[in-house]
């Protein structure tokens, strides 16, 4: 029983630690996008499009993809074209 409880505690700790780091990665991605990093803009646009770690926002996704596309990001250009279909 003690081993099981120790296992459950470890799983919970790892889950909480993973969630915190995911939040930190998202904030880092936002900061990079704001500074003009086209890969960050592209990835952040995908998160808004899919609703990963944020509420779905197709308009925000398209805005981020457009900014990245205008700076030459090929995948952002493709996603933007698909989003308008």
C-alpha beads as a LAMMPS data file, in Angstrom:
LAMMPS data file: protein, C-alpha beads

85 atoms
84 bonds

1 atom types
1 bond types

-500.0 500.0 xlo xhi
-500.0 500.0 ylo yhi
-500.0 500.0 zlo zhi

Masses

1 110.0

Atoms # bond

1 1 1 0.000 0.000 0.000
2 1 1 2.834 2.400 0.851
3 1 1 4.470 1.760 -2.513
4 1 1 1.206 2.503 -4.290
5 1 1 0.748 5.786 -2.405
6 1 1 4.338 6.764 -3.160
7 1 1 3.700 6.013 -6.830
8 1 1 0.538 8.140 -6.873
9 1 1 2.367 11.037 -5.208
10 1 1 5.157 10.806 -7.793
11 1 1 2.672 10.825 -10.668
12 1 1 0.874 13.869 -9.263
13 1 1 4.151 15.740 -8.720
14 1 1 5.321 14.971 -12.249
15 1 1 1.976 16.064 -13.685
16 1 1 2.027 19.364 -11.799
17 1 1 5.664 19.975 -12.756
18 1 1 4.854 19.219 -16.400
19 1 1 1.925 21.628 -16.340
20 1 1 4.035 24.409 -14.884
21 1 1 6.724 23.935 -17.480
22 1 1 4.102 23.889 -20.261
23 1 1 2.842 27.246 -19.004
24 1 1 6.383 28.577 -18.928
25 1 1 7.011 27.310 -22.475
26 1 1 3.823 29.015 -23.662
27 1 1 4.858 32.328 -22.092
28 1 1 8.311 31.978 -23.633
29 1 1 6.699 31.354 -27.028
30 1 1 4.543 34.469 -26.620
31 1 1 7.566 36.597 -25.736
32 1 1 9.527 35.335 -28.728
33 1 1 6.584 35.974 -31.061
34 1 1 6.222 39.521 -29.729
35 1 1 9.917 40.088 -30.461
36 1 1 9.451 39.011 -34.088
37 1 1 10.540 35.350 -34.028
38 1 1 8.708 33.891 -37.053
39 1 1 8.921 30.302 -35.812
40 1 1 7.361 31.353 -32.505
41 1 1 4.612 33.216 -34.398
42 1 1 3.922 30.104 -36.449
43 1 1 3.808 27.782 -33.439
44 1 1 1.737 30.182 -31.348
45 1 1 -0.713 30.545 -34.236
46 1 1 -1.124 26.767 -34.194
47 1 1 -1.891 26.814 -30.487
48 1 1 -4.598 29.432 -30.989
49 1 1 -5.998 27.528 -33.967
50 1 1 -6.184 24.228 -32.063
51 1 1 -7.034 25.690 -28.669
52 1 1 -3.928 24.277 -27.002
53 1 1 -3.251 26.036 -23.685
54 1 1 -5.517 28.902 -24.824
55 1 1 -9.099 29.349 -25.950
56 1 1 -9.536 28.692 -29.680
57 1 1 -9.163 31.936 -31.575
58 1 1 -9.045 31.561 -35.356
59 1 1 -8.653 35.297 -35.870
60 1 1 -5.583 35.434 -33.605
61 1 1 -4.155 32.319 -35.302
62 1 1 -4.551 33.905 -38.732
63 1 1 -3.009 37.159 -37.489
64 1 1 0.079 35.355 -36.175
65 1 1 0.402 33.221 -39.306
66 1 1 0.046 36.330 -41.495
67 1 1 2.846 38.105 -39.638
68 1 1 5.104 35.055 -39.970
69 1 1 4.106 34.565 -43.617
70 1 1 4.948 38.169 -44.451
71 1 1 8.446 37.523 -43.091
72 1 1 8.848 34.453 -45.304
73 1 1 7.763 31.509 -43.140
74 1 1 6.635 28.900 -45.709
75 1 1 4.501 26.803 -43.354
76 1 1 2.764 29.921 -42.056
77 1 1 1.953 30.876 -45.655
78 1 1 0.467 27.424 -46.214
79 1 1 -1.565 27.435 -42.977
80 1 1 -2.866 30.903 -43.742
81 1 1 -4.003 29.803 -47.195
82 1 1 -5.751 26.727 -45.758
83 1 1 -7.386 28.827 -43.020
84 1 1 -9.040 31.017 -45.658
85 1 1 -10.492 28.105 -47.618

Bonds

1 1 1 2
2 1 2 3
3 1 3 4
4 1 4 5
5 1 5 6
6 1 6 7
7 1 7 8
8 1 8 9
9 1 9 10
10 1 10 11
11 1 11 12
12 1 12 13
13 1 13 14
14 1 14 15
15 1 15 16
16 1 16 17
17 1 17 18
18 1 18 19
19 1 19 20
20 1 20 21
21 1 21 22
22 1 22 23
23 1 23 24
24 1 24 25
25 1 25 26
26 1 26 27
27 1 27 28
28 1 28 29
29 1 29 30
30 1 30 31
31 1 31 32
32 1 32 33
33 1 33 34
34 1 34 35
35 1 35 36
36 1 36 37
37 1 37 38
38 1 38 39
39 1 39 40
40 1 40 41
41 1 41 42
42 1 42 43
43 1 43 44
44 1 44 45
45 1 45 46
46 1 46 47
47 1 47 48
48 1 48 49
49 1 49 50
50 1 50 51
51 1 51 52
52 1 52 53
53 1 53 54
54 1 54 55
55 1 55 56
56 1 56 57
57 1 57 58
58 1 58 59
59 1 59 60
60 1 60 61
61 1 61 62
62 1 62 63
63 1 63 64
64 1 64 65
65 1 65 66
66 1 66 67
67 1 67 68
68 1 68 69
69 1 69 70
70 1 70 71
71 1 71 72
72 1 72 73
73 1 73 74
74 1 74 75
75 1 75 76
76 1 76 77
77 1 77 78
78 1 78 79
79 1 79 80
80 1 80 81
81 1 81 82
82 1 82 83
83 1 83 84
84 1 84 85
